[in-house]
Amino acid sequence: MTSTLRQRSGRLPEAVTSFVGRRTARADVRRLLEGSRLVTLTGVGGVGKTRLALQVARDVRRAFPDGVWLAELAKLDDDSLVDSAVAAALELSDSSGRALIDVLVDYLADKRLLVVLDNCEHLLPACARLTSRLLSEAPELRVLATSRDRLAIGAEQVWLVPPLSVPEPDSLTSGTARQYEAMTLFEDRASSVLPGFRLGPENEAAVARLCRQLDGLPLAIELAAGLAEGVVGGTDPGSVVGSVRHPDERRPNRGGAAPDAAGSGGVELRPVSGAGADVVGQVLGVLR
C-alpha cells in the first residue's frame, strides 16, 4: 500500500470545558502565526500552553484547507519516536520502506496545514530536527509548538504564556472580580461541581486570595475548583474556597492532620477529605 493522507479538516480533540479568558493572548498568537511559520508557546508547567495552542488552532482552522492536526508528544520517551508520532497524528501510512521523515516531506510539500506539536521539552533535539526539515521543504506548512523551552531553530517566534490575571492584594473592588481571568476560571469550574456558585461580595476576596496563592496557574486553579465537590457539610457554596489553601498555609498539627479552614464570613469548614486535601500542594510541588 502506498502512502496516504486523508483529505479532511484535521484532527483536534473536542473541548470538554469552556475556554476562559486569554483574548489578548489568542489574538497575539494568531498574529504571530500569520507572519511566522513556526511559533512556540513557552512557559512553566500548568500555565496553559496546550490549552491556548488548541484554542488558537481552532480559531485559525479555516485558513488551512488541508487541516489542523495535533501531534501529542508528552508520553514519548525516545527521540526516535517523534517522526512516527507526527506521521500517526497526520493519519499517514506508508509501506514503501522509506524513512518516515522522507514520507512526511513528500506529502507535506504541497499541503497548506497547521501541525500543533505539543509538549516538546523532553524531545527538543528531535523536534527541532524534524521541524526544521519539514519547514524547509514544505513551504505552506506552519507549526505551533508548545514547550517549556524554545526549539532554537531559524525563524522561530517564541511567545511566553503568562499566568492568568489576578488582582493585587487589597486592590479588588466590588463588581470587578470577573475582570480577572483567574477568578473567572475558578467561578466557571467551581460552578460545574457546585451548581449555584457565583462570585459575589461574600466570596470575592477569598477567591482572589486563593488565585494569588496558586500564582494564577490554570491547572492549579481548576484543580482547586474541583475540590469544592469534596467539601463536607451543608456550607454555603460561597464559602467553599476557604477549604482550599496554598500548601505553605496548610500546616499540619502534631497529629499530622491539616487544621480546619475558615471560609469567608467566618464559616467553619471541614477540610477536604482523604488524599484530596493535599492535591493542590502536590501539583504546585511539581510545577515549581
ChimeraX attribute file (.defattr): number of C-alpha atoms within 10 A of each C-alpha:
attribute: neighborCount
match mode: 1-to-1
recipient: residues
	/A:1	7
	/A:2	8
	/A:3	14
	/A:4	13
	/A:5	15
	/A:6	12
	/A:7	9
	/A:8	10
	/A:9	15
	/A:10	20
	/A:11	15
	/A:12	17
	/A:13	9
	/A:14	8
	/A:15	10
	/A:16	6
	/A:17	9
	/A:18	9
	/A:19	13
	/A:20	16
	/A:21	17
	/A:22	17
	/A:23	10
	/A:24	9
	/A:25	16
	/A:26	17
	/A:27	13
	/A:28	13
	/A:29	22
	/A:30	18
	/A:31	11
	/A:32	18
	/A:33	21
	/A:34	13
	/A:35	10
	/A:36	15
	/A:37	18
	/A:38	25
	/A:39	26
	/A:40	30
	/A:41	24
	/A:42	25
	/A:43	19
	/A:44	17
	/A:45	19
	/A:46	20
	/A:47	22
	/A:48	20
	/A:49	25
	/A:50	21
	/A:51	15
	/A:52	20
	/A:53	24
	/A:54	20
	/A:55	16
	/A:56	20
	/A:57	26
	/A:58	14
	/A:59	13
	/A:60	15
	/A:61	18
	/A:62	12
	/A:63	14
	/A:64	18
	/A:65	15
	/A:66	21
	/A:67	23
	/A:68	26
	/A:69	24
	/A:70	23
	/A:71	21
	/A:72	17
	/A:73	20
	/A:74	12
	/A:75	8
	/A:76	15
	/A:77	11
	/A:78	11
	/A:79	13
	/A:80	11
	/A:81	13
	/A:82	23
	/A:83	21
	/A:84	17
	/A:85	16
	/A:86	24
	/A:87	18
	/A:88	13
	/A:89	19
	/A:90	22
	/A:91	15
	/A:92	18
	/A:93	18
	/A:94	16
	/A:95	8
	/A:96	11
	/A:97	7
	/A:98	9
	/A:99	11
	/A:100	18
	/A:101	16
	/A:102	13
	/A:103	19
	/A:104	25
	/A:105	17
	/A:106	15
	/A:107	14
	/A:108	21
	/A:109	16
	/A:110	14
	/A:111	17
	/A:112	17
	/A:113	21
	/A:114	26
	/A:115	23
	/A:116	25
	/A:117	25
	/A:118	21
	/A:119	25
	/A:120	25
	/A:121	18
	/A:122	18
	/A:123	20
	/A:124	18
	/A:125	14
	/A:126	18
	/A:127	22
	/A:128	17
	/A:129	13
	/A:130	17
	/A:131	21
	/A:132	18
	/A:133	15
	/A:134	21
	/A:135	19
	/A:136	12
	/A:137	15
	/A:138	19
	/A:139	14
	/A:140	16
	/A:141	22
	/A:142	24
	/A:143	22
	/A:144	25
	/A:145	28
	/A:146	28
	/A:147	23
	/A:148	19
	/A:149	18
	/A:150	22
	/A:151	27
	/A:152	14
	/A:153	12
	/A:154	9
	/A:155	12
	/A:156	18
	/A:157	20
	/A:158	19
	/A:159	18
	/A:160	17
	/A:161	20
	/A:162	16
	/A:163	19
	/A:164	23
	/A:165	19
	/A:166	24
	/A:167	21
	/A:168	10
	/A:169	10
	/A:170	9
	/A:171	9
	/A:172	16
	/A:173	11
	/A:174	9
	/A:175	11
	/A:176	12
	/A:177	22
	/A:178	16
	/A:179	14
	/A:180	18
	/A:181	22
	/A:182	30
	/A:183	25
	/A:184	21
	/A:185	23
	/A:186	26
	/A:187	22
	/A:188	20
	/A:189	21
	/A:190	26
	/A:191	19
	/A:192	15
	/A:193	15
	/A:194	18
	/A:195	9
	/A:196	13
	/A:197	19
	/A:198	18
	/A:199	22
	/A:200	15
	/A:201	14
	/A:202	14
	/A:203	20
	/A:204	24
	/A:205	22
	/A:206	20
	/A:207	28
	/A:208	25
	/A:209	21
	/A:210	23
	/A:211	28
	/A:212	21
	/A:213	17
	/A:214	23
	/A:215	19
	/A:216	25
	/A:217	23
	/A:218	24
	/A:219	18
	/A:220	24
	/A:221	27
	/A:222	18
	/A:223	18
	/A:224	27
	/A:225	24
	/A:226	17
	/A:227	22
	/A:228	23
	/A:229	16
	/A:230	17
	/A:231	20
	/A:232	14
	/A:233	9
	/A:234	7
	/A:235	14
	/A:236	14
	/A:237	20
	/A:238	22
	/A:239	23
	/A:240	31
	/A:241	28
	/A:242	26
	/A:243	24
	/A:244	27
	/A:245	20
	/A:246	19
	/A:247	19
	/A:248	8
	/A:249	11
	/A:250	18
	/A:251	12
	/A:252	11
	/A:253	9
	/A:254	7
	/A:255	7
	/A:256	8
	/A:257	12
	/A:258	18
	/A:259	15
	/A:260	14
	/A:261	20
	/A:262	18
	/A:263	23
	/A:264	20
	/A:265	12
	/A:266	10
	/A:267	13
	/A:268	17
	/A:269	21
	/A:270	19
	/A:271	20
	/A:272	21
	/A:273	12
	/A:274	9
	/A:275	7
	/A:276	15
	/A:277	22
	/A:278	17
	/A:279	17
	/A:280	21
	/A:281	20
	/A:282	13
	/A:283	15
	/A:284	18
	/A:285	10
	/A:286	9
	/A:287	14
	/A:288	8
